[in-house]
Amino acid sequence: MTDAPDASSNRETLPTRKQALIFSTKARVLRWRLSLANLGRNAPAALRRLPIQDAPSIAESRTPLYSQGAAEEWALQAGKVHNLRLAARALHGRVLAPGEVFSFWANVGRASRRRGFVEGRELREGCIIPSVGGGLCQLSNALYEVALQSGAEILERHAHSRRVPGSSAAIDRDATVFWNYVDLRFRAVNELQLTVELTESELFIRLHSVANRSAHSATQLAPESSTDPSLVESCETCGATACFRHPTAAALPQRTGTAWIVDAFQPEHDAWMATNRTSIDSLLLPLDSSRWGCGPYRWTSRGFVAVHQAVFAMLRRSWISRRLSAEGAARQRALLEMDEQVARALAKRLPPLATHLVISQNLLPFLWRDGLLGGRTFDVLMTRLPFAELEAQLDRAAQVHPQSSTLADFRAPDAIVHAEQAALARAQRWITPHTAIAALAGARACLLKWQHPSGRKVARGRTIVFPASTLGRKGAYELRAAIRGLDLAIRLGGPVIESAGFWRGVTLAPQTTDWLADAAAIVLPAWVEHQPRRLLQAVAAGVPVIASDMCGLATEPGVTNVPVGDVPALRAAVIALSHESVPAST
């Protein structure tokens, strides 16, 4: 809402509390009258929402989210964008059947604090004032524009009471709204679907012709210019300190820091956060383990202006995960569902005016899908390959080893894969120490150094250590093929999951309390490895490591990298390192 149609036009006199009370009373009377009138008729209802269909766009509108105003107006602009973000989530995917009526308020609902709306820009009496839900007229203006383009029948539309040069009102293409008696309503001629999205800098609205999928897409309009803030007095900059609205405007924040939304602890990311955070940043995490002295979320939480936790979601995830099997599709599905629950719990605590976020990758697709990243910039703390690349990698491994029961047992839902792809394409930076993941990001990669654990040096022997369970994705098939016929024993780092008798024909070394004891080399020719912690531990202990390039250690000294799936290269590397090792008898 950015305009009150029946407000006073006297700009020479400061607005008074009496005028505000009169206006508020009139608004209440008009709302009650509308509510009574709706009792005896079919009031406009919310439209049904369907998944976005592959239909041509017949009408489009792009408008900038932020204007180049004074720095003091930042809070109202950020508040406006937050309000647009909430309203866009309410409208995205709505479908109008032929003859069906679209009502702005029936679909958006009341913009109240209880629903998460904040102070934004409202144009009233020639001033831009703080108002809960302010800024929604940018959305109603754009909806009116696409309705006109599509040939819809306009049933209700109200122009702003003041036409500011540079705005859509100046060319009579505006539609003000004010809960709930000043509405925008139009009737569709054909079946249409509405998509409403916020990019980093624009509000993007389209009407799609569901009934005519062969239609040509509409010609994209030039972006509509926002109102020039210098042409309108603002409560934040006008200097009229005697106005009763001034204290509210003066109390608005001038800046909000980055919001860090993190989950599973990774020391490299924690070190980067400690270096790059500021004293006005917020931290959102499942549990503040550093404060409570328990739990695995050991992020450094000191120095943030606020720390928000999602304890209930964390406890539920912990309770469920303990009852899941160590491997398998059921576990992966459950973990994905719990990531969604944690993401939603933390999203409720996200500062509305935060315009830049740093997000743990497992939470990213859910925040994107729910429209929480619109109008914001963000970086991603990468903890694994993107779903699309991860599953393509597993598919390649499954083609090489079709007998494996584990390489194709789980794939993420398409909607989640596509949401992550879209979000990662928009991210400013991919932050990771993993060289294979960083390579996918190109110039947007922020490559960190792996954190090496402290540990004692160990004597080398002639045992090859495979520091993982026997799984196809960890390179078990490649290592078995490479080691056969060599006078070397293998010590396994976990249970045999692929099949009974998998290592038949290979000498297995007995388990020891020290997994690095008597090791000639640590070998992990994995198709997928995101957290090579044991390999880093071996490097710190002075034990050579042979790893596939998918382990992400391409720049680490003490690591011999071999191409994933290349058995001859792996065998040659194993032979070379085993010959260098000191025999156990010496």
VOGU-3710 file (C-alpha; in Angstrom, 3 decimals, decimal comma):
1> mtdapdassn> 0,000/0,000/0,000  1,592/3,260/-1,080  -1,240/5,724/-1,216  -4,229/6,748/0,847  -6,722/8,000/-1,757  -8,729/10,353/0,435  -5,931/11,964/2,450  -5,466/15,713/2,666  -3,518/17,411/-0,099  -2,281/20,342/1,992
11> retlptrkqa> 1,501/19,934/1,957  2,157/23,272/3,618  0,719/22,095/6,942  2,326/19,294/8,864  0,087/16,241/9,328  -1,403/15,947/12,799  -2,472/13,087/15,026  -6,064/14,294/14,676  -5,887/13,983/10,907  -4,386/10,522/11,241
21> lifstkarvl> -7,156/9,477/13,635  -9,848/10,787/11,284  -8,286/8,950/8,378  -8,015/5,729/10,409  -11,647/5,999/11,472  -12,827/6,534/7,897  -10,793/3,514/6,785  -12,380/1,317/9,472  -15,884/2,417/8,476  -15,188/1,666/4,827
31> rwrlslanlg> -13,788/-1,770/5,701  -16,807/-2,641/7,837  -19,142/-1,459/5,089  -17,348/-3,637/2,561  -17,453/-6,637/4,904  -21,221/-6,215/5,385  -21,752/-5,863/1,640  -19,773/-9,056/1,013  -22,109/-11,024/3,297  -24,850/-10,872/0,714
41> rnapaalrrl> -22,832/-11,615/-2,382  -20,071/-13,819/-3,671  -17,026/-11,968/-2,424  -13,744/-12,344/-4,361  -11,845/-15,445/-3,279  -8,261/-16,567/-3,478  -7,400/-18,296/-6,751  -6,160/-21,849/-6,867  -2,427/-22,359/-7,055  -0,795/-24,929/-9,365
51> piqdapsiae> 2,808/-25,897/-10,150  4,319/-23,566/-12,737  3,377/-24,843/-16,181  5,407/-24,628/-19,367  3,232/-22,023/-21,046  4,153/-18,940/-23,101  4,279/-15,527/-21,486  1,754/-13,112/-23,002  2,384/-10,182/-20,668  5,430/-9,091/-18,675
61> srtplysqga> 6,511/-6,324/-16,328  9,955/-5,615/-14,883  10,410/-2,871/-12,305  13,476/-2,021/-10,183  13,303/-2,918/-6,505  15,585/-0,186/-5,219  15,688/3,481/-6,164  18,744/5,679/-5,870  17,571/7,621/-2,836  19,362/8,977/0,186
71> aeewalqagk> 21,170/6,538/2,433  18,740/7,409/5,231  15,919/5,870/3,185  17,543/2,450/3,119  15,251/0,981/5,797  12,046/1,894/3,968  13,372/0,521/0,691  14,549/-2,715/2,303  11,221/-2,958/4,126  9,350/-2,461/0,873
81> vhnlrlaara> 11,332/-5,255/-0,774  10,598/-7,568/2,157  6,875/-6,832/1,829  7,032/-7,506/-1,899  8,816/-10,791/-1,133  5,945/-11,943/1,092  3,275/-10,847/-1,370  5,074/-12,513/-4,277  5,009/-15,824/-2,391  1,241/-15,435/-1,999
91> lhgrvlapge> 0,663/-14,779/-5,712  3,216/-16,978/-7,478  1,533/-19,802/-9,408  -2,073/-18,556/-9,096  -4,293/-19,646/-11,998  -7,236/-17,687/-13,441  -9,850/-19,726/-15,290  -11,707/-17,991/-18,162  -14,130/-15,524/-16,625  -12,602/-15,814/-13,169
101> vfsfwanvgr> -11,885/-12,626/-11,200  -8,512/-11,756/-9,729  -8,626/-9,656/-6,552  -5,397/-8,294/-5,114  -6,476/-8,449/-1,481  -8,267/-11,792/-1,769  -4,967/-13,366/-2,816  -2,401/-11,338/-0,861  -4,346/-10,951/2,368  -3,924/-8,241/4,949
111> asrrrgfveg> -0,385/-6,892/5,318  -0,011/-7,149/9,088  2,890/-7,565/11,482  1,444/-10,900/12,548  1,977/-12,179/8,998  5,547/-10,872/8,886  5,100/-7,553/7,062  7,263/-4,619/8,151  7,465/-0,846/7,661  7,869/0,070/4,035
121> relregciip> 7,332/3,092/1,817  3,795/4,481/1,768  2,904/7,662/-0,122  0,455/9,694/1,963  -0,256/13,433/1,896  2,689/13,949/-0,433  5,121/12,289/1,986  6,787/8,912/1,982  6,042/7,575/5,446  6,815/4,324/7,283
131> svggglcqls> 3,802/2,004/7,099  3,447/-1,725/7,787  3,039/-3,349/4,383  4,230/-0,225/2,603  5,450/-0,676/-0,965  2,828/-3,133/-2,206  1,611/-0,618/-4,779  4,679/-1,451/-6,848  3,168/-4,917/-7,145  -0,374/-3,680/-7,876
141> nalyevalqs> 0,988/-1,264/-10,504  2,787/-4,124/-12,247  -0,274/-6,385/-12,043  -2,393/-3,671/-13,638  0,181/-3,361/-16,404  0,176/-7,075/-17,262  -3,614/-7,211/-17,005  -3,851/-4,468/-19,631  -1,322/-6,229/-21,851  -3,232/-9,504/-21,666
151> gaeilerhah> -6,560/-7,966/-22,624  -8,181/-8,723/-19,276  -11,324/-6,842/-18,297  -10,499/-4,304/-15,591  -13,243/-4,386/-12,950  -11,711/-2,149/-10,282  -8,712/0,107/-10,395  -7,864/3,297/-8,496  -5,263/5,841/-9,531  -2,976/7,385/-6,929
161> srrvpgssaa> -4,184/10,702/-5,546  -0,857/12,341/-6,404  0,938/11,793/-9,703  4,649/11,994/-9,062  6,856/12,650/-12,121  8,852/9,569/-13,051  6,314/7,103/-11,661  3,782/4,885/-13,437  1,069/7,208/-12,102  2,426/9,973/-14,337
171> idrdatvfwn> 1,436/7,942/-17,424  -1,829/6,653/-15,932  -0,575/3,041/-15,639  -0,822/2,769/-11,867  -3,196/1,030/-9,484  -3,143/1,919/-5,829  -4,403/-0,518/-3,179  -5,338/0,008/0,451  -6,638/-2,764/2,666  -9,248/-3,827/1,849
181> yvdlrfravn> -11,658/-1,393/0,293  -9,296/-0,045/-2,391  -8,644/-3,114/-4,528  -7,373/-4,099/-7,952  -9,673/-6,563/-9,708  -9,702/-7,890/-13,258  -11,379/-10,743/-15,123  -9,430/-13,133/-17,330  -10,570/-13,817/-20,893  -8,474/-16,961/-21,307
191> elqltvelte> -6,932/-19,349/-18,776  -3,863/-17,648/-17,322  -1,186/-18,417/-14,765  0,583/-15,704/-12,807  4,266/-15,854/-11,885  5,711/-13,264/-9,511  9,418/-13,343/-8,744  12,013/-11,065/-7,206  15,462/-11,193/-8,718  18,386/-9,529/-7,000
201> selfirlhsv> 17,284/-6,122/-8,300  13,885/-6,389/-10,036  10,255/-7,328/-9,519  9,399/-9,604/-12,456  5,755/-10,432/-13,210  4,408/-12,543/-16,059  1,011/-13,797/-17,191  1,214/-17,110/-19,024  -1,395/-18,335/-21,481  -2,139/-21,833/-20,222
211> anrsahsatq> -4,913/-22,381/-22,786  -2,786/-21,417/-25,800  0,601/-23,045/-25,413  1,580/-22,338/-29,027  1,221/-18,577/-28,596  4,227/-16,339/-29,031  5,774/-14,808/-25,940  5,047/-11,164/-25,274  7,620/-8,566/-26,150  9,426/-7,595/-22,984
221> lapesstdps> 8,755/-4,059/-21,853  11,491/-1,650/-20,923  11,891/-1,472/-17,149  9,566/1,029/-15,511  11,436/3,711/-13,660  10,791/4,084/-9,975  9,611/7,298/-8,442  12,433/9,781/-8,101  12,732/10,118/-4,301  13,938/13,685/-4,636
231> lvescetcga> 10,474/14,664/-5,900  8,669/13,501/-2,773  9,313/14,437/0,837  10,418/11,502/2,984  9,948/11,167/6,739  13,589/10,105/6,916  15,012/13,112/5,079  12,513/16,007/5,161  13,852/17,415/8,436  10,350/18,191/9,781
241> tacfrhptaa> 11,157/17,026/13,285  7,965/18,566/14,685  5,839/16,075/12,708  4,398/13,335/14,929  5,605/10,727/12,445  9,227/11,813/12,697  10,202/9,688/15,750  9,032/6,543/13,978  11,091/7,364/10,902  14,128/8,373/12,950
251> alpqrtgtaw> 14,034/5,044/14,824  14,349/2,977/11,658  17,686/1,148/11,270  20,214/2,681/8,928  21,918/-0,584/8,134  21,469/-4,305/8,718  24,407/-6,692/8,494  24,734/-10,033/6,774  22,642/-12,941/8,014  24,645/-16,182/8,259
261> ivdafqpehd> 22,329/-19,218/7,975  24,452/-22,259/8,783  23,963/-25,916/9,614  26,564/-28,705/9,827  29,887/-27,423/11,138  32,871/-27,260/8,792  36,100/-25,758/10,181  37,096/-24,095/6,903  33,770/-22,273/6,698  33,940/-21,299/10,355
271> awmatnrtsi> 37,398/-19,762/9,891  36,189/-17,847/6,830  33,138/-16,594/8,753  35,297/-15,411/11,653  37,366/-13,368/9,195  34,492/-11,907/7,176  31,653/-11,271/9,635  31,001/-7,856/11,184  29,646/-6,778/14,556  26,177/-6,052/13,097
281> dslllpldss> 25,774/-9,487/11,472  23,281/-12,108/12,656  23,925/-15,840/13,035  21,174/-18,423/12,525  21,954/-22,059/13,345  20,202/-25,144/14,753  21,992/-24,937/18,119  24,631/-22,615/19,528  26,967/-25,418/20,633  29,769/-23,043/21,576
291> rwgcgpyrwt> 27,432/-21,376/24,080  25,825/-24,489/25,544  28,929/-26,693/25,437  27,157/-29,543/23,664  26,141/-30,602/20,199  27,989/-30,732/16,883  27,260/-27,152/15,737  30,595/-25,727/16,891  30,385/-22,441/14,990  32,101/-19,443/16,546
301> srgfvavhqa> 29,079/-17,441/17,722  30,908/-14,668/19,567  30,706/-11,143/18,184  27,332/-11,322/16,406  24,650/-8,764/17,143  22,134/-11,620/17,444  22,227/-15,416/17,464  19,019/-17,268/16,557  18,520/-21,002/17,079  16,036/-23,630/15,853
311> vfamlrrswi> 16,302/-25,966/18,813  13,064/-27,907/18,306  13,876/-28,701/14,660  17,397/-29,693/15,693  16,166/-32,050/18,420  13,673/-33,665/16,074  16,348/-34,212/13,433  18,724/-35,684/16,014  16,059/-38,032/17,364  15,057/-39,283/13,896
321> srrlsaegaa> 18,587/-39,621/12,509  19,594/-41,919/15,375  16,878/-44,328/14,257  17,899/-44,407/10,619  20,204/-46,930/9,017  23,753/-45,788/8,342  23,283/-45,977/4,559  20,532/-46,256/1,993  17,792/-44,352/0,182  15,483/-44,197/3,212
331> rqrallemde> 18,145/-42,364/5,197  18,810/-39,896/2,388  15,109/-39,119/1,968  14,693/-38,557/5,696  17,758/-36,324/5,905  16,472/-34,217/3,002  13,101/-33,789/4,706  14,803/-32,757/7,935  16,970/-30,227/6,072  13,724/-28,689/4,838
341> qvaralakrl> 12,329/-28,475/8,359  15,502/-26,833/9,688  15,510/-24,375/6,769  11,925/-23,349/7,472  12,552/-23,022/11,200  15,554/-20,757/10,634  13,705/-18,766/7,959  11,194/-17,664/10,614  14,081/-16,040/12,481  15,648/-14,381/9,436
351> pplathlvis> 15,931/-10,582/9,908  13,433/-9,078/7,425  15,763/-6,263/6,357  18,816/-8,465/5,786  19,768/-7,862/2,171  22,793/-10,180/2,036  22,902/-13,780/3,254  25,523/-16,501/3,597  23,822/-19,897/3,452  24,817/-23,502/4,084
361> qnllpflwrd> 24,217/-25,419/0,873  21,851/-28,042/2,284  19,388/-25,294/3,288  19,657/-23,358/0,019  17,059/-25,070/-2,231  14,305/-24,719/0,372  14,975/-21,022/0,995  14,994/-20,443/-2,758  11,820/-22,431/-3,410  9,980/-20,531/-0,666
371> gllggrtfdv> 10,899/-17,172/-2,230  13,063/-16,009/0,672  16,061/-15,064/-1,481  14,235/-12,627/-3,764  15,593/-9,093/-3,624  18,688/-10,310/-1,790  22,264/-11,170/-2,652  23,794/-14,289/-1,166  26,867/-16,509/-0,957  26,772/-20,279/-0,467
381> lmtrlpfael> 28,896/-22,367/1,886  29,356/-25,382/-0,383  29,376/-28,705/1,458  28,921/-31,098/-1,470  28,593/-31,219/-5,225  25,394/-29,638/-6,534  22,631/-32,239/-6,761  22,634/-32,179/-10,568  26,400/-32,824/-10,794  26,379/-35,263/-7,873
391> eaqldraaqv> 23,704/-37,417/-9,467  25,381/-37,230/-12,876  28,587/-38,450/-11,238  26,765/-41,343/-9,569  25,107/-42,188/-12,890  28,543/-42,416/-14,531  29,753/-44,705/-11,772  26,621/-46,856/-12,072  27,228/-47,291/-15,809  30,739/-48,580/-15,050
401> hpqsstladf> 29,516/-50,813/-12,203  25,910/-51,833/-12,965  26,180/-54,656/-10,409  26,397/-52,122/-7,545  23,364/-51,958/-5,284  24,246/-48,534/-3,883  25,158/-46,247/-6,771  21,592/-45,679/-8,011  19,542/-46,217/-4,869  18,559/-42,563/-4,288
411> rapdaivhae> 17,982/-39,428/-6,329  16,679/-36,133/-4,968  13,238/-34,919/-6,138  13,391/-32,944/-9,389  11,869/-29,857/-7,759  14,683/-29,715/-5,198  17,363/-30,297/-7,835  15,972/-27,494/-10,016  15,608/-25,127/-7,051  19,246/-25,666/-6,103
421> qaalaraqrw> 20,384/-25,170/-9,711  18,523/-21,857/-9,957  19,821/-20,645/-6,602  23,440/-21,584/-7,300  23,237/-19,806/-10,649  22,231/-16,625/-8,785  24,740/-16,938/-5,936  27,537/-14,388/-5,871  30,159/-16,829/-4,540  30,594/-20,559/-3,900
431> itphtaiaal> 32,751/-20,800/-0,769  34,599/-24,102/-0,430  38,006/-25,738/0,128  37,034/-28,570/-2,270  38,884/-28,054/-5,564  36,454/-30,125/-7,669  33,471/-28,129/-6,384  35,335/-24,841/-6,842  36,109/-25,768/-10,451  32,372/-25,875/-11,197
441> agaracllkw> 31,951/-22,287/-9,974  34,627/-20,784/-12,197  35,290/-17,125/-11,402  32,683/-17,157/-8,618  34,636/-19,700/-6,566  36,132/-18,659/-3,245  38,674/-21,438/-2,652  39,636/-21,882/0,996  42,547/-23,778/2,516  41,768/-27,115/4,122
451> qhpsgrkvar> 42,195/-27,104/7,901  44,756/-29,746/8,922  44,263/-31,550/12,234  47,160/-31,696/14,648  48,567/-35,180/15,118  51,650/-37,240/15,702  53,802/-38,621/12,928  53,521/-42,380/12,392  55,934/-44,947/10,989  55,133/-46,339/7,574
461> grtivfpast> 54,669/-50,010/6,760  53,218/-52,051/3,887  49,477/-51,921/4,527  47,137/-50,080/2,163  44,383/-48,358/4,146  40,994/-47,801/2,507  39,462/-45,213/4,890  35,793/-45,780/4,082  33,024/-48,336/4,024  33,008/-50,660/1,018
471> lgrkgayelr> 30,810/-48,583/-1,286  30,892/-48,067/-5,023  30,890/-44,283/-4,679  34,026/-44,475/-2,498  35,965/-46,242/-5,257  35,858/-49,765/-3,789  35,582/-51,417/-7,221  38,549/-49,463/-8,582  40,742/-50,253/-5,580  39,859/-53,950/-5,701
481> aairgldlai> 40,845/-54,108/-9,371  44,057/-52,138/-8,801  45,271/-54,180/-5,804  44,684/-57,685/-7,113  47,911/-59,576/-7,748  49,993/-57,267/-5,571  51,666/-58,507/-2,414  49,849/-55,966/-0,283  47,183/-56,167/2,391  44,229/-53,787/2,722
491> rlggpviesa> 42,782/-52,500/5,966  39,142/-51,407/5,637  37,790/-48,277/7,283  34,188/-49,426/7,575  31,702/-52,237/6,915  31,354/-54,092/3,608  28,061/-52,842/2,124  28,313/-53,609/-1,589  28,040/-57,423/-1,431  29,155/-60,387/0,650
501> gfwrgvtlap> 32,583/-61,635/-0,400  33,369/-58,371/-2,180  37,062/-58,532/-1,270  37,502/-62,227/-2,150  41,013/-62,722/-3,567  42,395/-59,688/-1,721  44,372/-59,935/1,512  42,649/-58,029/4,299  44,733/-56,735/7,185  43,341/-57,085/10,704
511> qttdwladaa> 41,681/-54,088/12,319  43,765/-52,100/14,813  42,999/-49,413/17,359  45,242/-47,058/15,380  43,877/-47,036/11,841  47,098/-45,422/10,517  49,405/-48,078/12,018  51,691/-49,826/9,494  50,224/-47,806/6,592  52,159/-47,596/3,348
521> aivlpawveh> 49,523/-45,254/1,923  45,941/-44,130/2,421  43,988/-44,789/-0,785  40,552/-43,335/-1,612  39,739/-43,417/-5,354  36,216/-42,088/-4,685  33,672/-41,126/-7,307  32,197/-38,818/-4,667  33,906/-37,506/-1,517  32,915/-34,208/0,042
531> qprrllqava> 34,628/-34,275/3,446  38,066/-35,939/3,104  38,856/-35,570/6,806  40,691/-38,884/7,148  42,869/-38,032/4,194  43,818/-34,739/5,815  44,564/-36,576/9,050  46,897/-38,919/7,159  48,702/-35,995/5,513  49,206/-34,414/8,937
541> agvpviasdm> 50,640/-37,711/10,220  53,121/-37,906/7,327  51,430/-40,824/5,549  51,154/-40,509/1,743  47,663/-40,255/0,284  46,362/-41,442/-3,073  43,039/-39,834/-3,906  40,825/-39,343/-6,920  40,402/-35,809/-8,191  36,850/-35,920/-6,812
551> cglatepgvt> 38,215/-35,836/-3,253  38,925/-32,130/-3,694  42,582/-32,192/-2,612  44,227/-31,195/-5,892  46,376/-28,501/-4,266  47,340/-30,429/-1,117  51,017/-31,446/-0,664  51,478/-35,118/0,165  48,508/-36,171/-1,986  48,849/-38,086/-5,264
561> nvpvgdvpal> 45,789/-37,303/-7,380  44,516/-39,794/-9,944  41,586/-39,424/-12,359  38,379/-40,936/-11,011  37,722/-44,406/-12,446  41,257/-44,765/-13,883  42,355/-48,198/-12,582  45,776/-48,300/-14,372  46,753/-44,891/-12,955  45,588/-45,980/-9,499
571> raavialshe> 47,547/-49,241/-9,662  50,702/-47,428/-10,744  50,376/-44,946/-7,878  49,828/-47,733/-5,320  52,876/-49,662/-6,561  55,048/-46,542/-6,507  54,147/-45,631/-2,920  54,271/-49,198/-1,586  57,831/-49,560/-2,912  58,820/-46,380/-1,095
581> svpast> 57,413/-47,589/2,221  59,554/-49,037/4,980  58,989/-52,811/5,437  57,246/-53,667/8,668  60,119/-56,000/9,676  62,753/-53,241/9,749
//
